[in-house]
Structures are given as structure tokens and as C-alpha cells.
Amino acid sequence: MRYVIIGAGAVGGTIGVRLGAAGRDVTLVARGAHLDAIQARGLVLRTPDGTVTGRLPAADGPDDRPLPADTVLVLTVKSQDTGTALATWVDAPVEGGGTAGQRLPIFLAQNGVANERAALRLFARVHPVCVWLPATHLEPGVVVANGYPHSGMLHLGRYPSGSDDASRAVAGDLTAAGFVAPVRDDAMRWKYGKLLGNLGNGLQALLGADIPEALAARVRTEGEAALAAAGIPHTTREEEAAERGDQVQRRPVDGEERAGGSTWQSLARGAGSAEADHLNGEIVLLGRLHGVPTPANAAVQLAVRRAVRERIPAGGFPLAELEKMIG
């Protein structure tokens, strides 16, 4: 199989370089200075075991040539960029006829739970991937992956449920590339559990490492209540910890710990957008649909948008202001 990694940032870059190092055919999709750096020097992946440079083909989107029929699309952009990415690739022609949306499997290795439904409107073969992969992308052409001894754990399945031969084949390639890649018929249950954990991403982006425990607990409690009201099953912290064990520990890279999660990185890079509307915002949506108050998650949404708009540095949002917004 040939892999096209759509979004060669922290997650996509780690997956792409690891697959390439394992001998798989990989093309990276990126943009701007990051794409320029990859095309000029390759994608540098720094890990606890050392540094490897993936000298892989890179582009900013599909070209006029039909995609090989054995292509697997792996979507790793932030959720706020999903719509644009799907629209860019859905009508790409495939060798032998048809389009990517009609014929090719697309694996969604993203935080949040709304991407799969959006993809299924356009793609016939949608595969959720629950991502536990501690990595950072702040510098063009460079990704730092702190996971050890495995770079990450990636639960794969089929959307809305089940699994298939493509799930198992991709899991096999990921395993060969050094990931833990369980195939699960309930992959979305794992993604909803991950969503609860990701509700703290916005808090970290706003406040840095010094997050009051009561505030972190409140956003998660609201999330659990909203999922319960909606009748949506999810994994528990205990189940997730037992599954991971010591397979994906966070280790320093060149003496440095991981600076922050995905939302923190968006603010740190000045990316111009952040994913809180698809993380905390998912809980707010479910709360509004099912009559569950979610003021803390709504405040995090609002504050992250303000931080993006006003270019407030990562970790620089006043705690007193956030507490006032929560009420």
C-alpha cells in the first residue's frame, strides 16, 4: 500500500517518517515553510532514541496524475481544517476510474469525534484512529516525538463501527513501523474517551502547566455528563491506562520534556486557528442538545478563540479572566 499523509505535523510527521523508515511508500502533504523545509532537507524526526530524517516526497495537495488504486489516505490535520482537506482530496482521480472518495480508504488520525461523520458524507470508506502520540511540531521541517519505547498507540477500526481488511492491513504496517496498533470494532468508543482527556488541551493552551485541579476536573465532569445524557459510550481512564501500560511513555528528547499539547502548539506557532471548537465545543454541542449545562467548556471555547484572535501567547491567558467567563 502507498500512504499519503495529509498534514505532516506532529502526528502526521511522526507516522509518515516511521512508515517510511519501515520501507513503506509514503508521500507527505504539508504547506508553507514546513513544506519548503521538507522538500529541501527532508522531515527531521527527533526521538528519545535519536534523530532520523525522512527524505520523502512532499506536496501541497493532489496533482493531475491519478492516485494508485492501492493508496491509503491518512488525515492528520487539526479538526478545524478537516472540511478543506476532505474537499481537496475527495475528487482526486484514481487509476482504473473513479475518485478517492469513491474508492480509497481514509484513516482519520485526529483528535475530536466530528471528523468521521464529515468524512462519511464524501468518502465511502472511513476509518477512525484514536491517537495517543505525544509529539510536537513548532519548527518548519522538524517534529519531536517523545513516546518511548513506542512512538504512539493508534486504535483503528471502521466507521461507524466494526473493522475490515484495510483496518488490519494498515495496523500491520503501523506495527512494523514501531507503533502499537490495536484493531477495535469500537474504535469510536476509544475516541470519545480520548475526547474527555483532550478537554484539558484548551486549558493548557490558555494557562500553561499551572492548571487548577478543580478547573480541570470541572471540564471533564461536564464532558462525562454530556456523553451520558447523549447515551454515548466511552472508555474510562482506568481502561485506557491499562491498555497503554508502559508501551508509550513520555521521555525527554535531547534533555527536553514535551512543551505542550496540540492546542498549546497552535497558539505557540501563531497558527491562526485552534481546535477547541471541536473538543470543548463537542461537549457544548451535546450539552445544548440534551439539556446539560457546560459553562466551563463554553468558556474555554470562547477564551481560546480570543487567544487566537488577539495573539495571546500560549499559557498567557489570565486565570482570573477565565474564571470570570465561566461564572
Secondary structure, DSSP 8 states (H G I E B T S, - for coil): -EEEEE--SHHHHHHHHHHHHTT-EEEEE--HHHHHHHHHH-EEEEETTEEEEE---EESS--SS-B-TTEEEEE-S-GGGHHHHHHHHTT-BBTTSSBHHHH-EEEEE-SSSSHHHHHHTT-SEEEEEEEE--EE--STTEEEE-EEESS-EEEE--SSS---HHHHHHHHHHHHTT-B--B-TTHHHHHHHHHHHHHHHHHHHHHTT---HHHHHHHHHHHHHHHHHHT-----HHHHHHHHTTSEEE--BTTB-----HHHHHHHHT-S--SHHHHHHHHHHHHHHHT---HHHHHHHHHHHHHHHHT--TT-S-HHHHHHHH-
